[in-house]
Amino acid sequence: MCAGLQEKLEQIENINFQLEVRDITSREDWFAAYQYEVPVLTVDTGTEQQLPRPSPRAKVQQVERMLEKYLPTESK
């Protein structure tokens, strides 16, 4: 995963989600699927759904707003 995106995701406080960082080189199916598309964000709703990739220039708040469309929010 892109270190910059990981850092932004770790700063998000208003959405309850678990960040799992995967090494696509550890599984052939992941590498075949994502070798040209990293970083990849997915949400598991029984099956993995790929989310739109945020711009590398996106601010934390922009990434948070994008995630709010796909994940339930929880006030802290």
N, C-alpha and C positions, 0 to 999 in steps of 0.2 A: 504494500500500500504506500501511496505517496505520504511521506512524512508530514508534509504541510496539511494535507487533508486529515490525517490522523490527529494532528494537534488541534485542528479546528473542531473535530468531532468530540474530542476529550474536553473541550471548553463548554459544550452545550449542557445547560443545566435544567432547562424547562421541559425536556422530553425524556421519558424513561425508556432507555434502550440499552442493550448490551452490545458492545463493540467487540467483534471477533476478527482479528487480523489473521489472514490465511496466506501462506506461501504457495503460490500457484505451481511452483516447481516441485512440490511434494506429491502431487497427484497428476497423472497424465490427462485425466478428463478436465481438470481445472485449467491446466496449461493449454490444452487444445481449445477450450472455450474462451479463455481470457488473455492469451498471450499478447494480443494487440490492443487490449482495452483496459489495462490497469491504470488507475485504481477502479475497482468495481464495487458498488454498494448494492447490497441485496437485503430484502426483508423476507423472513421465513414465516409464511402464513399457511404452513402445511407443505407447501412447495416454495422454493426460492423464487422470488420475483425480483428482477433486476430493476434498480432505480436509475433515474437519469443521473448522469455524472455531472457534478457541479464544476463550474469553471475554476481553474487553479487560482484565479484572482478573486473569487468569491470571499466575502467576509464571513465571519462566524455567524452573524445574524442572518445572512442570506442562505447559508447552508441549513441553519435551523428552520427557517421558513419553508425551505424545500422539503425537509424531513417531516414537518408538520402535516404535509399533504398525504403522507404515506404511513405515518406512525401515530398511534394515539398519544395525546399530550397529557401530562400530569403536572399540576402545579406543585411547587415545592415550598 
